[in-house]
């Protein structure tokens, strides 16, 4: 079925601000300037985003940041979850997709969890004809990106989109005090602005 991607992602990420705030990790969200629909199962797309966020919050130290960056490029919906945590060694990078695999470095050895989140997320994405990828650098952080095909722009004004999606996110964050979710809408022209790591 058609899913309004920006609205659904906003509804998922907004309430998560409370969870991230409780462990001292700021959570931010960047959306395209227009809503797009994708052919996807609503519940399974929720599982994908939730699992990516869960993985991002599990490994970084409390002072790390986590951001969700949503882009539409060539009719493909790209959802990236970016953290500024310890990063993953190259020797372990591809193993993160294996069911039950957890990192074994000294910085993550005490982390709890089944190690199934990323494996489940990639399986769901593949079922929708999409792909999942990961980039990481030790000491800098990790970016996990899932791509879904067939993104179709909704015929709405930017103002309508902002009220529809971004305001919902801010409302969810405001109702989850002391959490604060930084939400921004990308301009219609030009490249989206991303926070650069120092």
C-alpha positions, 0 to 999 in steps of 0.5 A: 500500500502507499505510505506517506513516508515523511509523516510515518517516519516523523511519527516514529522518530518523534516519540523516540526523543524521550528514549534518547534523552533519557540516555543523554543522546540528542536526536534530530530529524531532517526531512525533504521539503515535500512528502513522498509516498512509497509502496510499503507495508506500514507496520514493517516500515515502522519495524525498519526505522525502529530497529535502526534507531535501536541499534544506533542508541545501543552502541554510542556513548551517552554523549554521542548524537544520533540523527535521521536523514531522509532524502529522495533521490531519483525516485528512491527513498533513502533513510539514513541513521547517523551516529557519532559513536565509536564506529565499527572496525572494518573487519566486523562491518559486514557481519553486523547484518548476520542474525545474532551477531554483536560487536566484540570490541572493548567499547561495546562488549557490555551492550545488551541485545539479541543482535537481530535488529539490523538483520531484520531491518535488511530482510524487510527492506529486501522484501520491498525491493530495496537495499541496506548499506552501512558505512563506519569509521572507528572513532567517528561513527556509523551511518546505516542507510536503507533505500526503498524504490518507487518514491512518488511526490505528493502534490502539496505545497511546502507549507502544507508539508511542514504542517503535516509532518514537521509540526507533528514531530515537534508536538510529539517531542514537546509532549515527551519532556524533557526530550527535545527533537530537532526537526528541520525541513530541507529547502526545495533547492540546493543540497540538504545541510548535514551536520559534519563531524569534527 
